[in-house]
Amino acid sequence: MARTTRSTLLAPAVTAACLTGVADALDHDGPADAGRIDRAVCPADVMPAVDRTQLPANEARLLGQVATSIATEPRVAAEPPLREYARG
């Protein structure tokens, strides 16, 4: 697989190694263990099903949605009180 050089905000989150680490943590008790991760996935620059050609456009769309949410979501003056079930 040819590696591409790119600088994107999401690059660390879409690597095959990241996906494999998350899957390991979900499949086992406790945190991910690097010893269980197949090193063959490390050179892959993106995880399966991520289209390298669409990544910059998808990232731009994501950042636009985040900006819209930040600008339009209602604001609160303070944190609400802790609900009863969450109190020790």
Biopython code that builds the backbone (N, CA, C, O; Angstrom):
import numpy as np
from Bio.PDB.StructureBuilder import StructureBuilder

atoms = [
    (1, "MET", "N", (0.844, -1.168, 0.000)),
    (1, "MET", "CA", (0.000, 0.000, 0.000)),
    (1, "MET", "C", (0.892, 1.234, 0.000)),
    (1, "MET", "O", (1.810, 1.343, 0.812)),
    (2, "ALA", "N", (0.627, 2.142, -0.891)),
    (2, "ALA", "CA", (1.420, 3.367, -0.961)),
    (2, "ALA", "C", (1.019, 4.302, 0.168)),
    (2, "ALA", "O", (-0.164, 4.504, 0.442)),
    (3, "ARG", "N", (2.017, 4.858, 0.808)),
    (3, "ARG", "CA", (1.748, 5.820, 1.870)),
    (3, "ARG", "C", (1.590, 7.203, 1.257)),
    (3, "ARG", "O", (2.245, 7.542, 0.271)),
    (4, "THR", "N", (0.725, 7.980, 1.848)),
    (4, "THR", "CA", (0.546, 9.346, 1.382)),
    (4, "THR", "C", (1.046, 10.290, 2.457)),
    (4, "THR", "O", (1.035, 9.959, 3.643)),
    (5, "THR", "N", (1.474, 11.441, 2.046)),
    (5, "THR", "CA", (1.895, 12.455, 3.003)),
    (5, "THR", "C", (0.791, 13.490, 3.070)),
    (5, "THR", "O", (0.414, 14.076, 2.055)),
    (6, "ARG", "N", (0.286, 13.710, 4.241)),
    (6, "ARG", "CA", (-0.766, 14.696, 4.408)),
    (6, "ARG", "C", (-0.695, 15.247, 5.822)),
    (6, "ARG", "O", (-0.150, 14.614, 6.726)),
    (7, "SER", "N", (-1.235, 16.397, 5.989)),
    (7, "SER", "CA", (-1.299, 17.002, 7.297)),
    (7, "SER", "C", (-2.760, 17.340, 7.543)),
    (7, "SER", "O", (-3.262, 18.347, 7.044)),
    (8, "THR", "N", (-3.433, 16.507, 8.305)),
    (8, "THR", "CA", (-4.837, 16.752, 8.604)),
    (8, "THR", "C", (-5.062, 16.621, 10.094)),
    (8, "THR", "O", (-4.306, 15.948, 10.795)),
    (9, "LEU", "N", (-6.090, 17.259, 10.559)),
    (9, "LEU", "CA", (-6.449, 17.213, 11.964)),
    (9, "LEU", "C", (-6.808, 15.798, 12.395)),
    (9, "LEU", "O", (-6.477, 15.380, 13.505)),
    (10, "LEU", "N", (-7.479, 15.066, 11.526)),
    (10, "LEU", "CA", (-7.961, 13.744, 11.884)),
    (10, "LEU", "C", (-6.953, 12.629, 11.658)),
    (10, "LEU", "O", (-7.231, 11.477, 11.991)),
    (11, "ALA", "N", (-5.797, 12.940, 11.102)),
    (11, "ALA", "CA", (-4.845, 11.890, 10.742)),
    (11, "ALA", "C", (-4.590, 10.892, 11.865)),
    (11, "ALA", "O", (-4.630, 9.689, 11.604)),
    (12, "PRO", "N", (-4.329, 11.318, 13.103)),
    (12, "PRO", "CA", (-4.079, 10.322, 14.154)),
    (12, "PRO", "C", (-5.298, 9.462, 14.466)),
    (12, "PRO", "O", (-5.151, 8.317, 14.894)),
    (13, "ALA", "N", (-6.485, 9.994, 14.260)),
    (13, "ALA", "CA", (-7.697, 9.261, 14.613)),
    (13, "ALA", "C", (-8.133, 8.255, 13.563)),
    (13, "ALA", "O", (-8.974, 7.404, 13.852)),
    (14, "VAL", "N", (-7.594, 8.321, 12.364)),
    (14, "VAL", "CA", (-8.054, 7.426, 11.309)),
    (14, "VAL", "C", (-6.994, 6.412, 10.898)),
    (14, "VAL", "O", (-7.160, 5.729, 9.887)),
    (15, "THR", "N", (-5.920, 6.300, 11.654)),
    (15, "THR", "CA", (-4.889, 5.334, 11.290)),
    (15, "THR", "C", (-5.340, 3.918, 11.637)),
    (15, "THR", "O", (-6.130, 3.712, 12.558)),
    (16, "ALA", "N", (-4.835, 2.969, 10.902)),
    (16, "ALA", "CA", (-5.154, 1.576, 11.164)),
    (16, "ALA", "C", (-4.651, 1.158, 12.545)),
    (16, "ALA", "O", (-5.300, 0.363, 13.225)),
    (17, "ALA", "N", (-3.502, 1.686, 12.962)),
    (17, "ALA", "CA", (-2.962, 1.347, 14.283)),
    (17, "ALA", "C", (-3.890, 1.843, 15.385)),
    (17, "ALA", "O", (-4.084, 1.154, 16.387)),
    (18, "CYS", "N", (-4.463, 3.027, 15.210)),
    (18, "CYS", "CA", (-5.402, 3.564, 16.197)),
    (18, "CYS", "C", (-6.640, 2.676, 16.287)),
    (18, "CYS", "O", (-7.079, 2.326, 17.383)),
    (19, "LEU", "N", (-7.194, 2.316, 15.148)),
    (19, "LEU", "CA", (-8.365, 1.445, 15.127)),
    (19, "LEU", "C", (-8.054, 0.118, 15.801)),
    (19, "LEU", "O", (-8.863, -0.384, 16.581)),
    (20, "THR", "N", (-6.901, -0.453, 15.512)),
    (20, "THR", "CA", (-6.526, -1.739, 16.091)),
    (20, "THR", "C", (-6.373, -1.624, 17.602)),
    (20, "THR", "O", (-6.783, -2.522, 18.337)),
    (21, "GLY", "N", (-5.785, -0.523, 18.071)),
    (21, "GLY", "CA", (-5.647, -0.319, 19.511)),
    (21, "GLY", "C", (-6.991, -0.195, 20.206)),
    (21, "GLY", "O", (-7.198, -0.777, 21.271)),
    (22, "VAL", "N", (-7.893, 0.551, 19.618)),
    (22, "VAL", "CA", (-9.237, 0.700, 20.191)),
    (22, "VAL", "C", (-9.951, -0.648, 20.206)),
    (22, "VAL", "O", (-10.571, -1.012, 21.206)),
    (23, "ALA", "N", (-9.868, -1.386, 19.107)),
    (23, "ALA", "CA", (-10.512, -2.704, 19.050)),
    (23, "ALA", "C", (-9.941, -3.635, 20.111)),
    (23, "ALA", "O", (-10.685, -4.389, 20.737)),
    (24, "ASP", "N", (-8.627, -3.589, 20.318)),
    (24, "ASP", "CA", (-8.005, -4.428, 21.344)),
    (24, "ASP", "C", (-8.541, -4.077, 22.728)),
    (24, "ASP", "O", (-8.861, -4.967, 23.515)),
    (25, "ALA", "N", (-8.637, -2.794, 23.023)),
    (25, "ALA", "CA", (-9.138, -2.367, 24.332)),
    (25, "ALA", "C", (-10.590, -2.789, 24.535)),
    (25, "ALA", "O", (-10.981, -3.149, 25.645)),
    (26, "LEU", "N", (-11.379, -2.747, 23.484)),
    (26, "LEU", "CA", (-12.785, -3.140, 23.598)),
    (26, "LEU", "C", (-12.963, -4.648, 23.702)),
    (26, "LEU", "O", (-13.909, -5.123, 24.330)),
    (27, "ASP", "N", (-12.063, -5.396, 23.092)),
    (27, "ASP", "CA", (-12.175, -6.852, 23.068)),
    (27, "ASP", "C", (-11.600, -7.538, 24.301)),
    (27, "ASP", "O", (-11.830, -8.730, 24.500)),
    (28, "HIS", "N", (-10.860, -6.811, 25.131)),
    (28, "HIS", "CA", (-10.209, -7.396, 26.301)),
    (28, "HIS", "C", (-10.491, -6.562, 27.541)),
    (28, "HIS", "O", (-10.815, -5.378, 27.443)),
    (29, "ASP", "N", (-10.367, -7.187, 28.711)),
    (29, "ASP", "CA", (-10.471, -6.436, 29.955)),
    (29, "ASP", "C", (-9.256, -5.531, 30.078)),
    (29, "ASP", "O", (-8.146, -5.931, 29.727)),
    (30, "GLY", "N", (-9.453, -4.332, 30.564)),
    (30, "GLY", "CA", (-8.347, -3.413, 30.754)),
    (30, "GLY", "C", (-8.005, -2.662, 29.485)),
    (30, "GLY", "O", (-8.726, -2.725, 28.489)),
    (31, "PRO", "N", (-6.888, -1.948, 29.541)),
    (31, "PRO", "CA", (-6.491, -1.127, 28.391)),
    (31, "PRO", "C", (-5.932, -1.966, 27.239)),
    (31, "PRO", "O", (-5.691, -3.165, 27.380)),
    (32, "ALA", "N", (-5.735, -1.314, 26.114)),
    (32, "ALA", "CA", (-5.112, -1.989, 24.970)),
    (32, "ALA", "C", (-3.713, -2.441, 25.360)),
    (32, "ALA", "O", (-3.047, -1.813, 26.184)),
    (33, "ASP", "N", (-3.286, -3.526, 24.761)),
    (33, "ASP", "CA", (-1.947, -4.064, 25.017)),
    (33, "ASP", "C", (-1.213, -4.121, 23.688)),
    (33, "ASP", "O", (-1.611, -4.852, 22.781)),
    (34, "ALA", "N", (-0.145, -3.350, 23.575)),
    (34, "ALA", "CA", (0.610, -3.296, 22.323)),
    (34, "ALA", "C", (1.119, -4.665, 21.907)),
    (34, "ALA", "O", (1.323, -4.909, 20.717)),
    (35, "GLY", "N", (1.326, -5.550, 22.849)),
    (35, "GLY", "CA", (1.798, -6.896, 22.538)),
    (35, "GLY", "C", (0.790, -7.719, 21.749)),
    (35, "GLY", "O", (1.166, -8.680, 21.078)),
    (36, "ARG", "N", (-0.469, -7.360, 21.820)),
    (36, "ARG", "CA", (-1.510, -8.100, 21.083)),
    (36, "ARG", "C", (-1.771, -7.515, 19.703)),
    (36, "ARG", "O", (-2.522, -8.098, 18.922)),
    (37, "ILE", "N", (-1.171, -6.384, 19.391)),
    (37, "ILE", "CA", (-1.452, -5.703, 18.123)),
    (37, "ILE", "C", (-0.477, -6.161, 17.047)),
    (37, "ILE", "O", (0.740, -6.133, 17.233)),
    (38, "ASP", "N", (-1.033, -6.581, 15.928)),
    (38, "ASP", "CA", (-0.237, -7.031, 14.789)),
    (38, "ASP", "C", (0.515, -5.834, 14.208)),
    (38, "ASP", "O", (-0.104, -4.869, 13.760)),
    (39, "ARG", "N", (1.823, -5.895, 14.214)),
    (39, "ARG", "CA", (2.647, -4.780, 13.733)),
    (39, "ARG", "C", (2.468, -4.530, 12.230)),
    (39, "ARG", "O", (2.877, -3.484, 11.727)),
    (40, "ALA", "N", (1.872, -5.461, 11.526)),
    (40, "ALA", "CA", (1.664, -5.283, 10.088)),
    (40, "ALA", "C", (0.691, -4.141, 9.796)),
    (40, "ALA", "O", (0.699, -3.601, 8.690)),
    (41, "VAL", "N", (-0.152, -3.760, 10.770)),
    (41, "VAL", "CA", (-1.099, -2.668, 10.530)),
    (41, "VAL", "C", (-0.442, -1.299, 10.681)),
    (41, "VAL", "O", (-0.984, -0.304, 10.199)),
    (42, "CYS", "N", (0.695, -1.231, 11.330)),
    (42, "CYS", "CA", (1.324, 0.064, 11.635)),
    (42, "CYS", "C", (1.677, 0.911, 10.409)),
    (42, "CYS", "O", (1.493, 2.127, 10.460)),
    (43, "PRO", "N", (2.169, 0.339, 9.320)),
    (43, "PRO", "CA", (2.506, 1.186, 8.169)),
    (43, "PRO", "C", (1.291, 1.757, 7.431)),
    (43, "PRO", "O", (1.431, 2.715, 6.671)),
    (44, "ALA", "N", (0.122, 1.190, 7.641)),
    (44, "ALA", "CA", (-1.071, 1.683, 6.933)),
    (44, "ALA", "C", (-1.390, 3.095, 7.400)),
    (44, "ALA", "O", (-1.457, 3.353, 8.601)),
    (45, "ASP", "N", (-1.587, 4.009, 6.457)),
    (45, "ASP", "CA", (-1.801, 5.401, 6.840)),
    (45, "ASP", "C", (-3.238, 5.716, 7.223)),
    (45, "ASP", "O", (-3.481, 6.720, 7.892)),
    (46, "VAL", "N", (-4.189, 4.895, 6.824)),
    (46, "VAL", "CA", (-5.578, 5.076, 7.234)),
    (46, "VAL", "C", (-6.189, 3.712, 7.514)),
    (46, "VAL", "O", (-5.706, 2.688, 7.030)),
    (47, "MET", "N", (-7.263, 3.714, 8.305)),
    (47, "MET", "CA", (-7.931, 2.449, 8.605)),
    (47, "MET", "C", (-8.778, 2.012, 7.415)),
    (47, "MET", "O", (-9.072, 2.812, 6.526)),
    (48, "PRO", "N", (-9.165, 0.748, 7.403)),
    (48, "PRO", "CA", (-9.992, 0.248, 6.301)),
    (48, "PRO", "C", (-11.258, 1.094, 6.147)),
    (48, "PRO", "O", (-11.805, 1.580, 7.137)),
    (49, "ALA", "N", (-11.704, 1.262, 4.951)),
    (49, "ALA", "CA", (-12.926, 1.985, 4.580)),
    (49, "ALA", "C", (-12.770, 3.501, 4.587)),
    (49, "ALA", "O", (-13.733, 4.203, 4.276)),
    (50, "VAL", "N", (-11.606, 4.035, 4.926)),
    (50, "VAL", "CA", (-11.380, 5.474, 4.838)),
    (50, "VAL", "C", (-10.814, 5.767, 3.454)),
    (50, "VAL", "O", (-9.775, 5.229, 3.071)),
    (51, "ASP", "N", (-11.498, 6.611, 2.720)),
    (51, "ASP", "CA", (-11.068, 6.991, 1.375)),
    (51, "ASP", "C", (-10.094, 8.161, 1.491)),
    (51, "ASP", "O", (-10.485, 9.269, 1.857)),
    (52, "ARG", "N", (-8.846, 7.912, 1.181)),
    (52, "ARG", "CA", (-7.806, 8.943, 1.304)),
    (52, "ARG", "C", (-8.140, 10.204, 0.502)),
    (52, "ARG", "O", (-7.816, 11.317, 0.917)),
    (53, "THR", "N", (-8.786, 10.017, -0.642)),
    (53, "THR", "CA", (-9.074, 11.172, -1.490)),
    (53, "THR", "C", (-10.181, 12.044, -0.895)),
    (53, "THR", "O", (-10.251, 13.235, -1.198)),
    (54, "GLN", "N", (-11.033, 11.478, -0.068)),
    (54, "GLN", "CA", (-12.138, 12.226, 0.524)),
    (54, "GLN", "C", (-11.830, 12.759, 1.923)),
    (54, "GLN", "O", (-12.594, 13.561, 2.459)),
    (55, "LEU", "N", (-10.716, 12.322, 2.520)),
    (55, "LEU", "CA", (-10.407, 12.709, 3.890)),
    (55, "LEU", "C", (-10.331, 14.227, 4.083)),
    (55, "LEU", "O", (-10.932, 14.726, 5.034)),
    (56, "PRO", "N", (-9.630, 14.986, 3.241)),
    (56, "PRO", "CA", (-9.601, 16.443, 3.454)),
    (56, "PRO", "C", (-10.982, 17.097, 3.376)),
    (56, "PRO", "O", (-11.292, 17.979, 4.177)),
    (57, "ALA", "N", (-11.805, 16.677, 2.429)),
    (57, "ALA", "CA", (-13.155, 17.253, 2.314)),
    (57, "ALA", "C", (-14.015, 16.866, 3.507)),
    (57, "ALA", "O", (-14.773, 17.689, 4.020)),
    (58, "ASN", "N", (-13.903, 15.615, 3.954)),
    (58, "ASN", "CA", (-14.669, 15.179, 5.120)),
    (58, "ASN", "C", (-14.230, 15.933, 6.369)),
    (58, "ASN", "O", (-15.056, 16.304, 7.204)),
    (59, "GLU", "N", (-12.927, 16.157, 6.489)),
    (59, "GLU", "CA", (-12.426, 16.904, 7.627)),
    (59, "GLU", "C", (-12.952, 18.338, 7.608)),
    (59, "GLU", "O", (-13.345, 18.867, 8.648)),
    (60, "ALA", "N", (-12.963, 18.960, 6.451)),
    (60, "ALA", "CA", (-13.482, 20.328, 6.350)),
    (60, "ALA", "C", (-14.957, 20.374, 6.728)),
    (60, "ALA", "O", (-15.399, 21.296, 7.413)),
    (61, "ARG", "N", (-15.715, 19.382, 6.282)),
    (61, "ARG", "CA", (-17.139, 19.325, 6.629)),
    (61, "ARG", "C", (-17.320, 19.143, 8.135)),
    (61, "ARG", "O", (-18.180, 19.782, 8.740)),
    (62, "LEU", "N", (-16.514, 18.276, 8.734)),
    (62, "LEU", "CA", (-16.582, 18.053, 10.177)),
    (62, "LEU", "C", (-16.287, 19.343, 10.937)),
    (62, "LEU", "O", (-17.021, 19.703, 11.857)),
    (63, "LEU", "N", (-15.222, 20.035, 10.560)),
    (63, "LEU", "CA", (-14.870, 21.275, 11.248)),
    (63, "LEU", "C", (-15.967, 22.325, 11.094)),
    (63, "LEU", "O", (-16.221, 23.093, 12.022)),
    (64, "GLY", "N", (-16.616, 22.367, 9.937)),
    (64, "GLY", "CA", (-17.741, 23.279, 9.741)),
    (64, "GLY", "C", (-18.903, 22.943, 10.657)),
    (64, "GLY", "O", (-19.537, 23.837, 11.218)),
    (65, "GLN", "N", (-19.186, 21.648, 10.810)),
    (65, "GLN", "CA", (-20.271, 21.232, 11.695)),
    (65, "GLN", "C", (-19.947, 21.551, 13.152)),
    (65, "GLN", "O", (-20.829, 21.962, 13.907)),
    (66, "VAL", "N", (-18.698, 21.365, 13.549)),
    (66, "VAL", "CA", (-18.282, 21.697, 14.918)),
    (66, "VAL", "C", (-18.444, 23.191, 15.147)),
    (66, "VAL", "O", (-18.982, 23.603, 16.175)),
    (67, "ALA", "N", (-17.989, 24.005, 14.209)),
    (67, "ALA", "CA", (-18.111, 25.455, 14.347)),
    (67, "ALA", "C", (-19.572, 25.881, 14.442)),
    (67, "ALA", "O", (-19.911, 26.752, 15.244)),
    (68, "THR", "N", (-20.433, 25.281, 13.640)),
    (68, "THR", "CA", (-21.855, 25.600, 13.688)),
    (68, "THR", "C", (-22.449, 25.225, 15.039)),
    (68, "THR", "O", (-23.230, 25.987, 15.609)),
    (69, "SER", "N", (-22.086, 24.064, 15.549)),
    (69, "SER", "CA", (-22.597, 23.634, 16.856)),
    (69, "SER", "C", (-22.152, 24.577, 17.961)),
    (69, "SER", "O", (-22.944, 24.961, 18.821)),
    (70, "ILE", "N", (-20.884, 24.944, 17.930)),
    (70, "ILE", "CA", (-20.369, 25.860, 18.951)),
    (70, "ILE", "C", (-21.095, 27.198, 18.886)),
    (70, "ILE", "O", (-21.407, 27.788, 19.920)),
    (71, "ALA", "N", (-21.361, 27.672, 17.684)),
    (71, "ALA", "CA", (-21.989, 28.986, 17.518)),
    (71, "ALA", "C", (-23.477, 28.986, 17.822)),
    (71, "ALA", "O", (-24.020, 30.026, 18.195)),
    (72, "THR", "N", (-24.156, 27.851, 17.675)),
    (72, "THR", "CA", (-25.617, 27.862, 17.764)),
    (72, "THR", "C", (-26.203, 27.127, 18.964)),
    (72, "THR", "O", (-27.388, 27.293, 19.252)),
    (73, "GLU", "N", (-25.424, 26.330, 19.666)),
    (73, "GLU", "CA", (-25.972, 25.605, 20.815)),
    (73, "GLU", "C", (-26.279, 26.569, 21.952)),
    (73, "GLU", "O", (-25.559, 27.549, 22.149)),
    (74, "PRO", "N", (-27.346, 26.295, 22.704)),
    (74, "PRO", "CA", (-27.683, 27.171, 23.829)),
    (74, "PRO", "C", (-26.578, 27.151, 24.889)),
    (74, "PRO", "O", (-25.901, 26.141, 25.082)),
    (75, "ARG", "N", (-26.416, 28.260, 25.553)),
    (75, "ARG", "CA", (-25.403, 28.399, 26.607)),
    (75, "ARG", "C", (-26.072, 28.288, 27.979)),
    (75, "ARG", "O", (-27.252, 28.602, 28.132)),
    (76, "VAL", "N", (-25.316, 27.845, 28.955)),
    (76, "VAL", "CA", (-25.792, 27.813, 30.335)),
    (76, "VAL", "C", (-24.820, 28.620, 31.186)),
    (76, "VAL", "O", (-23.630, 28.700, 30.883)),
    (77, "ALA", "N", (-25.340, 29.213, 32.248)),
    (77, "ALA", "CA", (-24.507, 30.052, 33.112)),
    (77, "ALA", "C", (-23.634, 29.207, 34.039)),
    (77, "ALA", "O", (-22.562, 29.645, 34.458)),
    (78, "ALA", "N", (-24.098, 27.990, 34.360)),
    (78, "ALA", "CA", (-23.351, 27.138, 35.290)),
    (78, "ALA", "C", (-23.741, 25.689, 35.061)),
    (78, "ALA", "O", (-24.750, 25.393, 34.421)),
    (79, "GLU", "N", (-22.933, 24.802, 35.589)),
    (79, "GLU", "CA", (-23.253, 23.380, 35.506)),
    (79, "GLU", "C", (-24.532, 23.111, 36.296)),
    (79, "GLU", "O", (-24.743, 23.724, 37.342)),
    (80, "PRO", "N", (-25.388, 22.209, 35.816)),
    (80, "PRO", "CA", (-26.585, 21.877, 36.599)),
    (80, "PRO", "C", (-26.176, 21.063, 37.835)),
    (80, "PRO", "O", (-25.093, 20.479, 37.864)),
    (81, "PRO", "N", (-27.038, 21.027, 38.847)),
    (81, "PRO", "CA", (-26.701, 20.231, 40.032)),
    (81, "PRO", "C", (-26.578, 18.753, 39.675)),
    (81, "PRO", "O", (-27.226, 18.269, 38.747)),
    (82, "LEU", "N", (-25.750, 18.059, 40.413)),
    (82, "LEU", "CA", (-25.541, 16.635, 40.187)),
    (82, "LEU", "C", (-26.825, 15.880, 40.530)),
    (82, "LEU", "O", (-27.429, 16.117, 41.576)),
    (83, "ARG", "N", (-27.231, 14.988, 39.660)),
    (83, "ARG", "CA", (-28.451, 14.227, 39.901)),
    (83, "ARG", "C", (-28.247, 13.238, 41.040)),
    (83, "ARG", "O", (-27.126, 12.822, 41.332)),
    (84, "GLU", "N", (-29.334, 12.879, 41.662)),
    (84, "GLU", "CA", (-29.283, 12.021, 42.843)),
    (84, "GLU", "C", (-28.563, 10.697, 42.583)),
    (84, "GLU", "O", (-27.759, 10.257, 43.405)),
    (85, "TYR", "N", (-28.847, 10.062, 41.445)),
    (85, "TYR", "CA", (-28.233, 8.751, 41.170)),
    (85, "TYR", "C", (-26.718, 8.840, 41.011)),
    (85, "TYR", "O", (-26.027, 7.829, 41.137)),
    (86, "ALA", "N", (-26.194, 10.026, 40.738)),
    (86, "ALA", "CA", (-24.755, 10.173, 40.535)),
    (86, "ALA", "C", (-24.016, 10.564, 41.810)),
    (86, "ALA", "O", (-22.787, 10.626, 41.827)),
    (87, "ARG", "N", (-24.748, 10.820, 42.849)),
    (87, "ARG", "CA", (-24.108, 11.180, 44.120)),
    (87, "ARG", "C", (-23.734, 9.915, 44.847)),
    (87, "ARG", "O", (-24.544, 8.995, 44.954)),
    (88, "GLY", "N", (-22.495, 9.854, 45.356)),
    (88, "GLY", "CA", (-21.922, 8.704, 46.055)),
    (88, "GLY", "C", (-22.874, 7.981, 46.886)),
    (88, "GLY", "O", (-22.511, 6.994, 47.525)),
]
sb = StructureBuilder()
sb.init_structure("model")
sb.init_model(0)
sb.init_chain("A")
sb.init_seg("    ")
for serial, (resi, resn, name, xyz) in enumerate(atoms, 1):
    if name == "N":
        sb.init_residue(resn, " ", resi, " ")
    sb.init_atom(name, np.array(xyz, "f"), 0.0, 1.0, " ", f" {name:<3s}", serial, name[0])
structure = sb.get_structure()
